[in-house]
Amino acid sequence: MSVSEQETNHKKNNVKEFTSEDENVERGNWTNQLDFILACLGYAVGLGNVWRFPYLTFKHGGGAFLIPYVVMLVGAGLPMFFLELAVGQYSSYGPISLFSRMSPMFKGIGVAPVIVSVIVSTYYQVIIAWAIFYMFSSLTSVLPWENCDHWWNTEYCTQAFNAWNNCTDTTPTSSEDWICYKNDWVLYNDTNATLASHYAVSSSEEYYQYVNLKAANSFTDDIEMNWPMAACLLLAWGLTFLCLIKGIKSAGKVVYFTATFPYVMLLILLIRGLTLPGHEEGILYYVKPDLSRLSDGEVWKDAASQVFFSLSVGSGGLATLASYNKFHNNVRRDTLIVALGNCATSVFAGFVIFSILGYMAQKQGVSVENVASGGFGLAFVAYPEALASMPGGPIWSFVFFFMLLILGIDSELTLTETSVTAICDEFPKLRKKKVLVLFCLCFMMFLIGLLCSTNFGFVIVDLMDVYGGTYPLVFIGLFEVLVVCYVYGFRKFQRNIKSMIGGLPLMPYWLCNWLFVTPVLLIFSLVYSFMDYTRPAPLSNMTDVESDVVTGLSWGLFGLVFLPLPIFMIYTVTCKSTGSLGERFKQSWMPLPSWGPYLPKHREQERLAAEEKSRAYIIPRPAMYPATDAKPYPTDEPKGEQNPAYTHPA
């Protein structure tokens, strides 16, 4: 079925589920502009702002990391954020339908973000389930990870902030059992007085490994389901379904709480952190610059990936949210508000986290470097251990994990809505069954998420995070900017933006970045990522065969995201176009007649504006000859007086 036929059927079969106040009564619009801004802010500000940015900052030279971060934000993050919002608002379509109309050959560029959204939605919901599990575990007078007196604790467990004796005698001769702490190692001897050692494990880390994850020790272990975690996962998906049951109308109301409440919690936690002893050391470690790290390419690569991950560029959600805007909304203004607000939140969250870690380091008598960890460990190991030492620890723990729940759900709403919108835009008849589509999609991702609730689930989550939700974003961003600016044409794109927001032409900043700076920065990041590639090692005791299998699964997941790109290119050129090979390619990358504003009145406005502009460039030719029907310079007729029709120019 052709695109025009699909659009016709869409208009016939569409149920008027939106109010008459909507400009686009078929797809609906945000109730007001604040709904959209808060939805974008909630989508961009997620769990990564709490643990990923602070960890990368202290890992890569403290305050010095802000230099490459700002460069990547200005050179790649802001331009890509604006680009995705602009194309979504201009077309009023999700990513698949958008690119299939802009350049049919590159429909795969629209499919890839939807696949990323499904992958990220699945593992993101698992992390939300972890937060729910910890939140319920905090409803007690003594936090379960506060001491080493539980069945899951090992002999290597170190109670939170326990005052270990320094190991002064490394050759004990006593037959009595003893234990001490030295350089992060537990030293102990058995009844035969032989010295042994093992790396010290905190009580919070053992709780995370053996209770929250029920992690397997090797790939030879049997697969076991973590049923309490599966129940938390079901609850998380239930909350998501209820928040989206009425589409953007219900989501637009939910974000008033989910997008603002985390800031209240962060402020409360910061105030609490600043009252604890040792917070100065943590904050100083966070912001103190080490400029020597700027020569390391990994710092710039991580800055680019963090900007994309934090702004949620490349996952289709921004275009989806903007597609529900009214046509003449000032999307450039929204770009600056949301993108800069998101990045400021990341910096602010760093102060919250490291004020607590400074207190934790002072209590343990070690440096901040020894208590800070990256990835999920910062949120589910280091921070809970610090909370356990505070007066009223269970209350602070509940507040913290409730904040993580809200942060996660806020981003999850857009990730899920991206997939639902893409399906309904491609198959308009399903719009009247959108609730059923939402339910089926949530149930499908819940079933996939059950794999992440097994004792091997942490391996799957780690691979999905890196190879399904981080690396592909930069690739997708690069393809998007190249297709929009070099295949579709940046001049056309500039006119499209002006037709929406009016005013003066775009600043050279946007055009220079889209055409040159952004592609160069993204290519650099990708090249360095491959040069610095290391094989995934989710388990330390993997055999070579197991390592090969994990590596293959990782790249298989990465390939799954980009497989639609060559498939749709080949299909469009061979099956959807005619003529010679050159003509087929030209037909395949040219926009379809259905590309443009969704509503006819906006198409007409754009057409009239283009005609007026073209007339403005026509310079009237001065009248060189008198008004007469005579030909001033006849060619095949006799010249001069021999031709009675001839009139001299004078």
N, C-alpha and C positions, 0 to 999 in steps of 0.2 A: 504494500500500500504506500502510495506517495505521501510526502509530507503534507501537501495541501489537503489530501483526502483525510489524513489523520486529524488535521486541524478542524476540518468541517465536521467530522464525526464527534470530535471533542466538544464543539459548541452545541451539537444536537443532544448529546448524551449527558452533558454536564448538569449536575444538580446545583441549584443556586443555594449553596450552603453559607454564603457570605452575605453581609448586610448591604443595603443599597448605598451606604456611605463609602464602600470600597470603590476605588477608581476602576480596578479590574475585578469585576464581579465573578468572573470564571475561576480565577486562581485565588482571589482574596488579597488584601493588603494588611499591613500592620495597622492597628487601631490608631496609633500616633507614633511620632518619630522617636520618642523616648523608648518605646518598646524595642525598636530596632537597635538603637545604640546599646541598650542594656543587654540585649540578646547577643550582639557581637562581642561586647565586653565579657559577658559570661562565658561565651564560647572560647575566646582567646585566653582568658585568665583561667587556668586549670591547675591540675595537680603538679605539672611540671614547674610552675612558678614557685612552688613551695620547696621542692627539693632539688630540681635539676639546675636551675640558675644559680642558687647560692653555692652549690657544690662546685660547679664549673668556675665560678668566680674565685673561690679560694684555691682551687686546683691550679689555675692558670695565672697566678700572680696577683690575686686580690684586686685592688682597684685598677691595676693595669689592664685587666680583662675588659673593663668598660670601654677602652679605646677601640679594640677590634669589634666589640659588640655594637657600639654606636656607628662605626663605619659600615658594618653589615646592615644595620637597621636603616641607615640613611641611603645606602647604595643599593640594597636589595629588598629589605623588609617592607618599608613604606611604599616603594613603587609597585611591588607585587600585590600588596594589600589593596591599594587603590585600583589596580588593574582588575583584580578578581571581583571587587565590589562593582566596578563600572560595567563590566560585561554582563554581570548578573542582573543589574538594575535595568540596563538598556534593553535586554532581550526578554526579561521576565520569565526566564527558564532556568532549570537546574543545569548542572554541568554537562550532562550527556546531550540533551536536546540543544543546548547552547552551541557546543562545538560542532554538532552534526549539521547545523544550519550555517554557522560562520564559515566552516571549511570541512565539507563532508569527509574528505580524506583523513582528517585528523579527529574523527569522532572518538578514537581511542584515548585521546587526551582528556576527553570528558568522562570516559568510562573508568580510567585509572583512579581518579580521585574518589569515585564511588566505592571502588574496591578497597582503597585505603580506609575510607570511612567505615566500611563493614569490619575490616581487620581491627582498626583502632577501637571501634565501638565494643567489639567482643572482649578484647583484653582490658580495655579501660573499665568496663563493668566489673571485671574480676577484681581489679584494684579497689573499686568502690565497695565491693563485697568484703574485702579485707578491712576497709575502714569501718564498715558496719559491724563486723565481728569484733574489732577492737573497741568500738563504741559500747557495745553490749557488755564486753568484758570489763569495762571501766565502772559498771554499776555494782560496785562492791566497796567495802571499807578499806581493803588492802589490795592493791593492784597485783594481779597474778605474776607479773614479771618483776616484782619488787625484791624478791628473795630467791634463794636456791633450794627451797624446802618442798619442791613439788616432784611428782613422779616423773616428769619429763626432764628434770635437771640431771646433768652428768657430774662426774667428779671434777671436771674442768670448769664448772660454773663459777663465776665470780659475782657475788652479790653486788647489786648496784651501789657504787661508792663505798665498797668495803675497804677498810684500812688494812691493806696487806702489809706484812712484815717484809722488809727488804732482805734479799738472800745474801747474807754475808759469808756463809760457809757453803761452798759448792761441793764439798766432799764429806757429807755427813757420815758419822760412824754409829750413831745411835740406832738402835733397833726399833725405836718408836716411829710411828707414822707421823710425818710432819708435812707442811705445805707452806710455800711462800711465793712471792711474786717478784719477777725481775724482767724488765724490758719486754713487757707484754706476754711473758711466758709463765706458765705454772710449773714450778719445780717441786717434785715430791719424790719420796722414796718408799718402797714397800717394806715389809717386815724383814727382808734380807739385807736392808740397808744399801740397796743399789739405786743410784740416782737415775731418774727419768725426767722427761719434760714433755709438755704439750702446750700448744697455744691457748692462752686464756680465752674463755668464752663468757660473755656477759649473760646475765639472767634474761635480759630482754632479747638478746639474739637467740638464745635457746628457745624462748617462747615463740619467737617468729618462725624459727626453723621447724620445731617439733610439734607445735600446737596449731599455729596459723596455717603453715604450709603443709605440715606432715611430710616434709621433704624426703625423697628417696636418697639413699647414699650412693647408689650405682644403678646402671641400666639393667642390671640383673635382678633387681628387686621386682616383686609382683606389683601390679597396678592396683591401687586402693583408692576408693572414693572418699573424699573428705566431706561427709554429709552436712555437718554444721555450716561449712563454707558454701555448699550447694544451696542450702536454704537461704543464706544471705544473698547469694547471687539471684535467686528467684525473687527475693524482696526488692533488690535493686532494679531488676527488669520490670517488676510490677509498678514501681514508682515512676519509671520512665514512660511506661505505657499510659498511665493515668495523666501525666503531665502533658502528653501529646495527643490525647484522645480527640481533642477538637482542633488539632493543627496549630497554626501560629496564633490563633485567637486565645487558646488556653496557655500556650507557651509564653506568649507575650505578657500574660499576667503573672506567671510563675517567676519570670526573671526579675521582677521587682524585688522579690525576696532573695532568690538564689544568687543574683549578681551583686547585691549590696551587703548581705549578711556576712560574707567572708571578710570584708573590710573591717566590720565591727569586731569580729573575732581576732583578726590580725592586730588591730589596735590594742585590744585588751591583752593579748599575749605579749605584745611589745612592752606595754606599761609594766606588766608583771616581770618580764625579763630584765628591764632596766632597774628594777628594785633588788635584783639578786646580786650577791657578791661575785666578782669575776666577769661581769658582763662586758667590762671595758676591754679585757683581753680578747674576748671573742669578736667583738666589733672591730677592734684594731686589726686582728688577723684577717677579717673579711675585706676591709677596705685598703689595707696597706699595699701600695703598688710595688710590684717586682718587674720593673721595665725590661729586664733582660729576657723575660718570657715572650716579648713581642716578636723576637726573631724566630720563634718556633711556629712552623706552619700549622701544627695541630691546634694551636690557640685560635687561629683565624678560621680553621675548618669547624671547630666546635662553636665558635661565635655564629657562623652562618647557620649551622644546623639548629642552634638554640633559638635564633631569631625566627626561623621558619616554624619550628615546633611550637614556640611560644605564641606566635601570631596565628597559628593554625592555617598558614598558607599552603596550598597544594592539596588540601583534603576535600575540597568542594563545598565546604560549609559556608564560606564567605559569599560565594556566588549564589548559593541557595537562599541565604538570609536576605541578600540584596534583591533577589528576584521578586520578593513580596513588597518591595518599596513602591511608592508612587513614582511615576516616570521623572518628574522634575525635582526629585529630592536632591539636595546638595550632598552628593556622595563624597566629594573631596573633603568637605568639612568633617564628615563622619570618619573618614580615614584617619585624619590627624587626631581626633578625639580618642578613638578606640585604640589605635596603634600606640600612641604615646602613653595613654593611660595604662595599657597592658604592660609596657616595658617599665613604667614607674612602679607598678605593682610588684614586678619581679625584684627590683632593687629593694623595695620596702620589705618584702618577705625575707630577703637576705638578712636584714637587721634583726628581724624577729627571730629567725633560726639561730643566728650566731650569738645573739645575746644570751640565749639559753645554753648553747654549747660552751661559751666562755665560763659560765657558772659550773657546768658539768666538769670542765677541765680543771678548774680550781679545786673542786671537791675531790677529784681523783688524784690531784697532784701531778698531772701530766699536761702536755701542751695541747692546744686546740687541735692540732694536726692528728693527734692520736684518738680523738673522740669523734671527729667529723668523718663521715663516710658518704659515698656517692650512691645515686640511684635510689631504689626503694629502701635501702638500709637507713638513710637519713630520716625518713618519715616513720618507719616501722621498727627501728632498732635504737638509734641514737637518741632521737627526741623522746620516745616513750620512757627511756631510761632516765632522762633528765626530769621528766614530769613526775616520775615515781619518787624522786627525792624531795619534791616540794611539799610544804604543808598543804593539805587538801589535794593531794595528787590525783585521786580519782575524779574530782570535779574538773581539774584542768585537763586531764586526759580525755574526758568525755567531750569537753568543749573543742579540743583540738581535732579529734576524729570526727565530730559532727561537722566541723568546718571542712575537713577533707571530703566528707560525704556531699556537702552542698557544692563545693568546687567541682567535684567529679560529675555530679548529676547535671549541673549547668552546662558543661561541655558535652555531656552525653546526649542531651536533648537535641542539639544541633547536628551531631554526628548521625543520630538516628533519622532525624528529619531530612537530612541530605539524601539518604538512600530512599526514603519514602517518596520524596519529591521527584527524584530522578525516575523512579518507576512510574509514577502517575503522569509525568510529563511525556514519557515515551509511549505509554499505553493509556490514553485519555479516558477510555471507558472505565478504567479502574478508579477514577477520581470519586465516583459516587460510592465506591467501596473502600475508601481510604482507611477507615478504621480497621477493616479486615486485613488490608495490606500491612498496616502497622503491627497488628497482632501477629501475623504470620512471620514478619521480619524479626520482631522481638523474640518470638518463640524459637526461630531458627538460630539466632545468635545465642540464645540461652543454652540450646543444646550443644553448640560448639564450645561455649564457655564451660560446660561441664567437664570437658577435657582438661581445662585449666584448674579444675577443682580436685584433681587427683594428686597423688604424691609426686607426679612428674609435671604438674601444672606450672610450676615456677620456670621450668625449662621452656615451655611453650610461650609463656608470657614474655620472657626475656627475648626470644627470637621474634615474636610478633612486634614487640616494641622497637627493636633495632631495624629489622629487615622489612617490616610491613608498615611501620608508622614513623620512621625517622629518615632513613636513607632515601626512600622514594619521594619524599616531599621536595627535596632540592631538584631531583630529576624532573618532576612534574612542573615545578616552577620554571625551569629552564625551557621546557617545551612550550609552556603557555606563553611566555613572553616572546619567543621566536615566532610562534604561529600568529599571535595577534599583531605583532609589529612588522614582521617581514613577509608573512604569507598573506594575511588579510590586509595589512597595510596600516602603518601608524598614522598616516594622514586621514584615512577613513575613520580610524579609531578616535582620533582627535576631534573630528567633526561630530562623531556620535556623542562624545562626552559634552561637547558644547551645546548640542541639541537638548541635552538633559538639564545642564546647570546654567547655560547661557554665559553672559559676561565676556571677559577678555579671553584670548587664547590661553592655553595651558602654559605655565611657566616653563622655561627651558630645562629646569631641574627634572621635571617628569620625563620629558622627551629624551634628554641625554641619558638618563638612567635606563629607560626602557630600551633604547637603541644600542647602547654601548656598555655602560657601567654594570648594570645588573647581569647581563649575560656573562661578562668577563668574570665577575665575582663568583657566580654560580659554577662556571666551568672550573675555576681554580679550586673551589671547594670539593667538587667531584673528583678532580684529578688527584688532589692530595688524599682524599678518602681512600682511593684505590691504592695509592702508593703506600699508605700507612695501614693497610688492611691487615687484620689479625684474625685467625680462625676463631669462631665462637667456642667457648669452653665453659658451658654451664655447670659441669661437674669436673672436679679436679682429678678424678681417678679414671677418666675415660681411656679406653684403648684406642689404637689408631683407627680401627674399623668403626668404632662408635663415633670418633671425631669426624671421620669422613661422612658418616650418615647425617650427623647434625649439620655439618657444613652444606651438604647437599640439600637438606630441608630448608636451610636458611636462604640459599640462592633460589630454590624453587619458589619460596614465598615471595621473594623479590621479583622473580620473573613473572609470577602470577599477576602482579600489578600492571606490568607493561606488556603482557601478551596481547591484549586487545589492540595495541597500537599497530603492529604490522598486520594483524588480521583484518582490521577495518580498512587499512590502506590498500591491501591487495584486493579485498572484496569490492571496495568502491571503484577502483580503477578498472577491474575486470568485468564486474557485473552491473554497475550503476552508470556507466558512461559508454559512449560510442565513438567511432572514428579511429584515427590513427593513435599511436601510443602517446604522441605529444598532445593531441586533442583530448585524449582521455585524462591525462594528468591535469590539463588546464580546466576541464570540466569538474574534476574532483576537488581541486583546491579553491575554486571560485565559490563565493557565497550563494546559497540557494535563494530563490525569490521570497521564501518565507522568513529569511533573516531580516531582522529589524525590530522596531518596537512592536510589542504584542498587540496594542490597540490601534485600530485604523486611524483614529484622530491624531495620534502621535506620528504615525507614518506620513499623514498628510501634512502635518506641521513641518516635519523634516524635509519633505519634498519642496514645499513652498519656500522654506529657508534656503535650500540649495539653489532653487531657481533665482531667487532674489540676489544671492551672492554671485551667481554666474552673470547676471545682467549688470551687476556693479563693475565687473571686470571688462565689459564691452566698451571700447572707446569709440564714440561716434566718428565716422569718417567725414572730413570737411567736404562741403559741396564744391567740386571743381568745375562742374558743368551746369549750365542752366537747366531748369526743369523742362525737359523735352523728351519726346519718345524717340528722337533721332539717335542713331548710333554714332558716337564720336569717332570711333575707329573701325569702320567696317573692314571685313577681311576679304570676302570673296566678291564684293561688289566693286564697281568702278570708283576710282578715287577722284577727289576734287570736284570741279564744276561739271565733269561728265556725269556725276551722280547727283541728281536733283534733291535727294534725301539728305545729302551731306551738309552739315552745319559746322562752320569753323568754330573752334573753342572760344575765340575772342568775341 
